[in-house]
C-alpha cells in the first residue's frame, strides 16, 4: 500500500511540509484537514479536491484496516452486549417497558470496528471500489465522518417474531450474510455473540 501510494504521499508531504512519508502520517493529516474544512479555514492553493478525495480514501482505508479481528472484538464487546441486553429486555417486557431509545456515544474507532465485524465494510472492499469501481461485498460503506451514526432497530410485525435492521448514516445495510436488510433476531443475536469476548467484564 505504501509503495502504491508513495507518489501521492510525497506530494502531500511537499504541500504540507512534513517529513514522515507513510500512510499513518496521511491519516493524521486527514484528521487535521477535515477539521479545517469544517471550520472554513483555507487550504493550500495547490491542494485540489481530487487530492482531498484521495487522502480521504487512504485515511478511511487505514482506519478500518487497523481496527480488525480481535482488536475489533475488544473495542466493541461492551457495545454489542449493551445492544443485546436492551433488545432482550424489550422483548421480555414488551408491554411494560417505556424506554424505546438508547443512545451511545462512541469513538470513530468503535464504529470502524463494528463496520468490520458486522460486514458493513472492510478495507479490501473499499480498495476494490476505489481501484475497480466495483466490489462483490454485500455492503461496502465508507468509514465514519463527523456525526456518523449506527442505528440498531428491533422490529416486529406481530409482537412475537422479532427481527433486526441496521442503519449506517441513514442507509439500511444488508445483514447476516444475505442480500436483505432484515435478519431474524435469534440469528442476529447468535452472530453478534460470536464476535464478543466472552470473559470480558
Secondary structure, DSSP 4 states (H G I P E B T S, - for coil): -TTTTHHHHHHHHHHHT----SHHHHHHHHHHHHHHHHHTPPPPTT--HHHHHHHHHHHHHHHHHHS-HHHHHHHHHHHHHHHHHHHHHHHHTTTT-----------HHHHHHHHHHTTS--HHHHHHHHHHS----S--PPPP-TT--EEEEEEESSSSSEEEEEEETTEE---TTSS-S-EEHHHHHHHHHHTS-TT--
